[in-house]
Amino acid sequence: MSDAESSTSGGGTGRGGDSRTASASARLQKLFEGHRLTPTQRRIAHCMVRRAADAPFLSSVELAELAGVSQPSVTRFAVALGFDGYPALRRHLREVAPAERTAGADSYNEYQQAVQAEIENLRHLAAALADPAPVERAGRLLAGSRPLPVLGLRAASAQARGFGYFAAKVHPDVRILDEGGTMLADRIDAARRAGASALLCFALPRHPREVVEALDHAREAGLTVVTVADSAFAPVAKHSDLLLPAAVGTGLAFDTACAPMLLGRALLEAMCDAIPDAQARLEEFDAQAAERGLFVE
């Protein structure tokens, strides 16, 4: 587990099951806390949190297939948590976090399954946001950083650019860091010299090594790192000061990232709340846009 602060991403299984599955996810998250897990074991833990309703019923083979690991890895994972083996872990889950399997899931085609998985991810996020304190703290940190560097490489670059586009409407100096290479550390240093106090990072699978190195460099430079990642078990967790998890969908050939995008918008809202003249800036932009005829009404 990471030393970084994090908010648990919970989730639901359908109508009437949201709170039950959210609490099951929270109990699973609590079970994993305090254990030093390998990357493979973090992958299994992440899978179980996302499938909290099904976890007590999955065989070791089924869990291994869902997590994309080997069956012996599942056994070693259970032992790492202090159980004699996976059957003992499953018995424990059935005792402390009983839940019913999602009804009707087998009737969905692969595209519908991907959408349903994203709906569950959003329910997880909604449950996590029941405690708004981490997002509100992050909003204050980001609002107070002048300039504000926003990092996102490879799969996460679109998240960084989208966030930066809207943030620039209320923040006077947003700097998008969406390209790696030897210049990345230089750009972080330049932001720090210009007065930056925090850095926002979007980190999505597969996690580039450059992102980890950039976060370490940013923290060494004195920046507070706020990270939106796909899981509290993501490789970037221990390299962040404040981690905000939002799961990605993995049912299609390429991951889907609705929950991280929505969490980014929630961060923007928290930033606006922390910037005294945010509303005035938005109204000024609207007036200028109308004057220039930027948008088709």
Backbone torsions as a table, in degrees:
resi	resn	phi	psi	omega
1	MET	NA	156.9	-178.8
2	SER	-85.0	155.0	171.9
3	ASP	-83.1	-10.3	-179.0
4	ALA	-70.4	153.2	173.7
5	GLU	-70.2	146.5	177.4
6	SER	-149.8	158.2	172.7
7	SER	-113.4	134.9	-174.8
8	THR	-71.7	135.9	174.6
9	SER	-94.6	113.5	178.5
10	GLY	-100.3	-176.7	-178.7
11	GLY	-165.5	-178.6	-175.6
12	GLY	-133.6	168.2	-178.4
13	THR	-114.9	0.5	-178.9
14	GLY	143.2	-172.8	-178.1
15	ARG	-58.8	131.6	178.5
16	GLY	80.6	-8.0	-175.9
17	GLY	-109.4	1.1	-173.3
18	ASP	-59.3	-53.2	-175.1
19	SER	-67.5	-36.4	-180.0
20	ARG	-63.8	-45.5	-178.2
21	THR	-72.5	-34.0	176.9
22	ALA	-60.3	-43.1	179.7
23	SER	-68.6	-34.6	176.9
24	ALA	-64.5	-41.3	177.8
25	SER	-62.8	-42.3	-179.8
26	ALA	-63.2	-39.6	179.4
27	ARG	-66.7	-38.5	176.7
28	LEU	-63.5	-45.5	179.3
29	GLN	-58.1	-42.8	179.6
30	LYS	-62.8	-37.8	-179.8
31	LEU	-62.0	-35.2	-175.7
32	PHE	-84.3	-19.2	-177.2
33	GLU	-63.7	143.5	177.1
34	GLY	86.5	-2.9	179.3
35	HIS	-105.5	137.3	176.4
36	ARG	-85.6	103.9	-175.0
37	LEU	-103.2	143.9	175.4
38	THR	-73.1	165.7	176.6
39	PRO	-54.2	-40.8	178.4
40	THR	-64.6	-41.4	179.9
41	GLN	-68.7	-34.0	175.0
42	ARG	-64.5	-35.7	178.1
43	ARG	-63.1	-42.0	178.3
44	ILE	-65.8	-44.2	179.7
45	ALA	-60.6	-43.6	178.5
46	HIS	-59.8	-44.7	179.5
47	CYS	-60.5	-42.3	-178.9
48	MET	-67.4	-37.7	178.0
49	VAL	-64.7	-42.2	179.9
50	ARG	-67.6	-30.0	-179.2
51	ARG	-111.3	44.0	-173.2
52	ALA	-56.9	-36.3	-178.5
53	ALA	-68.3	-32.7	-177.2
54	ASP	-92.3	-20.4	-171.1
55	ALA	-51.0	-43.7	-177.9
56	PRO	-66.4	-12.3	-175.5
57	PHE	-107.8	-7.1	-175.5
58	LEU	-80.0	137.6	171.7
59	SER	-76.8	166.5	178.9
60	SER	-62.7	-34.4	178.8
61	VAL	-67.7	-44.0	179.2
62	GLU	-63.8	-43.4	179.8
63	LEU	-64.5	-41.1	178.6
64	ALA	-60.9	-41.0	-179.8
65	GLU	-67.0	-42.7	179.8
66	LEU	-64.9	-37.9	-177.6
67	ALA	-85.5	-11.5	-178.8
68	GLY	72.4	37.0	179.4
69	VAL	-129.4	179.5	178.8
70	SER	-85.7	157.7	178.6
71	GLN	-62.7	-40.8	176.2
72	PRO	-60.4	-29.2	177.9
73	SER	-64.3	-36.0	177.6
74	VAL	-65.3	-41.8	178.0
75	THR	-61.8	-46.7	179.5
76	ARG	-63.4	-33.9	177.6
77	PHE	-62.1	-46.2	179.8
78	ALA	-62.3	-41.3	178.6
79	VAL	-64.4	-38.6	179.2
80	ALA	-63.1	-26.6	178.1
81	LEU	-84.6	-4.1	176.9
82	GLY	101.7	10.1	179.9
83	PHE	-99.1	159.2	179.6
84	ASP	-67.4	-24.7	-179.2
85	GLY	177.6	-177.3	-177.1
86	TYR	-65.0	-39.1	177.9
87	PRO	-56.9	-37.4	178.5
88	ALA	-67.3	-38.6	176.7
89	LEU	-64.0	-43.8	-179.2
90	ARG	-65.0	-39.9	176.5
91	ARG	-60.7	-41.0	179.1
92	HIS	-61.6	-43.8	-179.2
93	LEU	-64.1	-38.5	179.5
94	ARG	-68.0	-28.6	-179.9
95	GLU	-79.2	-41.1	-172.7
96	VAL	-99.6	-20.1	-177.1
97	ALA	-138.9	60.8	179.9
98	PRO	-64.6	140.2	177.8
99	ALA	-157.2	161.7	179.7
100	GLU	-101.3	147.4	176.7
101	ARG	-64.0	153.1	177.1
102	THR	-65.7	127.6	-178.7
103	ALA	-80.1	138.6	172.2
104	GLY	80.8	0.9	-176.0
105	ALA	-61.7	-33.7	-176.7
106	ASP	-68.7	-16.1	-177.9
107	SER	-84.6	-9.0	-179.0
108	TYR	-81.7	144.9	170.5
109	ASN	-79.4	176.9	-172.0
110	GLU	-64.1	-31.5	179.4
111	TYR	-73.1	-41.4	176.8
112	GLN	-64.6	-38.1	178.0
113	GLN	-61.6	-38.9	178.3
114	ALA	-64.1	-40.7	178.4
115	VAL	-66.6	-43.8	179.2
116	GLN	-62.1	-37.1	178.6
117	ALA	-64.3	-39.6	178.6
118	GLU	-68.5	-35.8	175.7
119	ILE	-60.6	-41.6	177.4
120	GLU	-65.3	-38.9	177.2
121	ASN	-61.0	-39.4	179.2
122	LEU	-69.2	-33.6	175.5
123	ARG	-67.3	-39.1	174.7
124	HIS	-57.7	-46.6	-178.9
125	LEU	-64.0	-42.1	178.6
126	ALA	-59.9	-40.6	179.0
127	ALA	-65.0	-40.0	179.7
128	ALA	-65.0	-37.2	-176.9
129	LEU	-76.6	-0.8	172.7
130	ALA	-59.3	-27.9	171.0
131	ASP	-106.3	99.2	-175.3
132	PRO	-79.1	-5.3	-172.3
133	ALA	-56.0	-46.3	-179.3
134	PRO	-61.0	-41.2	179.9
135	VAL	-69.0	-39.8	178.9
136	GLU	-64.5	-40.0	177.7
137	ARG	-64.1	-44.1	178.9
138	ALA	-61.0	-41.4	179.2
139	GLY	-59.6	-40.6	178.7
140	ARG	-66.8	-41.8	179.5
141	LEU	-61.7	-44.8	-177.2
142	LEU	-71.0	-39.6	179.8
143	ALA	-63.8	-32.9	-176.6
144	GLY	-85.2	-4.7	-179.0
145	SER	-91.8	118.3	179.3
146	ARG	-128.4	104.9	2.8
147	PRO	-77.1	175.9	177.8
148	LEU	-118.1	105.0	174.7
149	PRO	-79.9	135.9	179.6
150	VAL	-123.7	115.1	-173.7
151	LEU	-103.5	134.6	174.0
152	GLY	-164.0	115.8	-177.7
153	LEU	-111.3	152.3	177.6
154	ARG	51.7	-117.7	-175.0
155	ALA	-61.7	-25.1	-177.3
156	ALA	-91.1	-1.3	-176.4
157	SER	-64.4	-36.5	179.5
158	ALA	-64.9	-36.6	178.1
159	GLN	-64.7	-43.1	-179.8
160	ALA	-64.3	-44.5	-179.2
161	ARG	-66.4	-41.2	178.6
162	GLY	-62.8	-44.0	177.4
163	PHE	-62.2	-46.2	-177.2
164	GLY	-62.9	-35.9	179.8
165	TYR	-59.0	-47.8	-178.2
166	PHE	-77.6	-37.7	-179.0
167	ALA	-61.0	-33.6	-178.6
168	ALA	-65.4	-15.6	178.4
169	LYS	-75.8	-20.1	-179.2
170	VAL	-123.9	-17.2	-178.2
171	HIS	-108.6	134.1	-173.2
172	PRO	-72.1	-18.2	-174.8
173	ASP	-152.6	90.1	177.7
174	VAL	-106.1	129.5	-177.6
175	ARG	-119.5	113.2	-177.7
176	ILE	-83.8	126.1	177.2
177	LEU	-112.6	87.3	-175.8
178	ASP	-117.6	13.0	176.3
179	GLU	-127.9	134.5	179.0
180	GLY	-84.4	-157.7	179.4
181	GLY	99.9	-177.6	-173.8
182	THR	-69.3	-17.2	-178.9
183	MET	-81.0	-14.1	-174.1
184	LEU	-61.8	-47.4	179.1
185	ALA	-63.0	-36.0	178.6
186	ASP	-62.9	-41.1	-178.7
187	ARG	-69.2	-34.6	175.1
188	ILE	-65.5	-44.1	178.7
189	ASP	-62.0	-40.2	179.9
190	ALA	-63.6	-40.4	177.8
191	ALA	-64.5	-40.4	179.7
192	ARG	-64.6	-43.1	179.3
193	ARG	-64.2	-31.1	-179.6
194	ALA	-77.5	-7.2	176.2
195	GLY	118.4	2.8	-179.7
196	ALA	-60.3	140.3	177.5
197	SER	-117.3	-15.7	-178.4
198	ALA	-142.2	158.3	175.5
199	LEU	-133.2	135.1	175.0
200	LEU	-102.1	131.1	179.5
201	CYS	-123.5	133.1	167.7
202	PHE	-102.5	122.4	-175.5
203	ALA	-127.9	112.9	-178.0
204	LEU	-126.0	155.9	179.0
205	PRO	-66.0	150.9	-11.6
206	ARG	-76.9	141.6	-170.9
207	HIS	-80.4	114.5	179.5
208	PRO	-66.4	141.0	177.1
209	ARG	-58.3	-33.8	-179.0
210	GLU	-60.2	-31.8	-179.5
211	VAL	-66.6	-45.8	178.4
212	VAL	-59.4	-45.6	-179.9
213	GLU	-64.2	-38.6	-179.9
214	ALA	-66.7	-39.6	179.2
215	LEU	-66.1	-41.3	176.6
216	ASP	-61.0	-42.1	179.9
217	HIS	-64.5	-42.2	-179.3
218	ALA	-62.5	-42.5	-179.9
219	ARG	-68.6	-38.2	176.7
220	GLU	-63.4	-30.7	178.8
221	ALA	-78.2	-7.5	177.6
222	GLY	101.8	8.9	179.4
223	LEU	-87.0	143.9	172.0
224	THR	-85.8	123.6	-174.3
225	VAL	-98.1	119.1	173.0
226	VAL	-105.5	125.0	-174.9
227	THR	-125.1	129.8	167.7
228	VAL	-97.3	114.0	-175.8
229	ALA	-128.4	166.6	-176.8
230	ASP	-74.2	-13.8	-176.5
231	SER	-163.6	151.7	172.6
232	ALA	-67.0	-12.3	179.2
233	PHE	-101.4	8.4	-178.4
234	ALA	-62.8	151.9	-178.9
235	PRO	-58.8	-22.6	-178.4
236	VAL	-82.3	-6.8	-172.7
237	ALA	-57.5	-48.3	-176.0
238	LYS	-76.9	-3.0	177.8
239	HIS	-105.3	11.7	-177.1
240	SER	-121.6	151.8	175.9
241	ASP	-89.6	-33.2	178.6
242	LEU	-139.4	113.5	-177.2
243	LEU	-106.0	130.4	178.0
244	LEU	-119.9	105.4	-175.7
245	PRO	-84.9	143.0	174.2
246	ALA	-149.9	116.0	-170.9
247	ALA	-69.5	151.6	174.0
248	VAL	-105.2	156.2	175.7
249	GLY	-85.9	139.8	-176.2
250	THR	-123.1	15.7	-174.7
251	GLY	-81.3	-15.6	-179.4
252	LEU	-107.7	177.4	-178.4
253	ALA	-60.7	-34.7	177.9
254	PHE	-120.3	137.9	-177.4
255	ASP	-58.5	148.9	174.4
256	THR	-109.3	145.8	-169.9
257	ALA	-133.2	50.6	178.9
258	CYS	-66.7	-44.3	-176.7
259	ALA	-65.6	-45.3	175.8
260	PRO	-59.7	-37.9	178.3
261	MET	-63.4	-45.4	-179.8
262	LEU	-66.2	-37.6	176.1
263	LEU	-63.3	-37.3	175.5
264	GLY	-60.9	-39.0	177.4
265	ARG	-67.7	-36.0	176.3
266	ALA	-64.2	-38.4	176.1
267	LEU	-63.1	-39.5	176.6
268	LEU	-60.9	-41.4	177.8
269	GLU	-62.0	-43.8	178.6
270	ALA	-64.4	-37.0	175.8
271	MET	-62.4	-45.9	179.5
272	CYS	-58.8	-39.0	179.0
273	ASP	-64.7	-27.6	-176.1
274	ALA	-94.1	-7.2	178.9
275	ILE	-103.8	112.8	-173.1
276	PRO	-55.3	-38.5	-175.4
277	ASP	-103.3	22.4	-177.9
278	ALA	-60.0	-46.3	-178.5
279	GLN	-63.3	-39.8	178.4
280	ALA	-63.5	-39.6	178.8
281	ARG	-64.2	-41.4	179.3
282	LEU	-65.2	-41.9	179.1
283	GLU	-65.7	-37.8	177.6
284	GLU	-63.7	-41.7	177.9
285	PHE	-62.7	-44.8	-179.7
286	ASP	-59.8	-41.4	179.8
287	ALA	-64.3	-43.7	179.5
288	GLN	-66.4	-39.3	179.7
289	ALA	-63.6	-39.8	178.4
290	ALA	-66.6	-40.7	-179.4
291	GLU	-65.0	-36.3	-177.7
292	ARG	-89.4	-7.7	-178.9
293	GLY	64.8	42.8	-175.1
294	LEU	-67.7	-34.9	-171.0
295	PHE	-118.5	147.2	175.5
296	VAL	-85.2	121.6	-178.3
297	GLU	-84.4	NA	NA
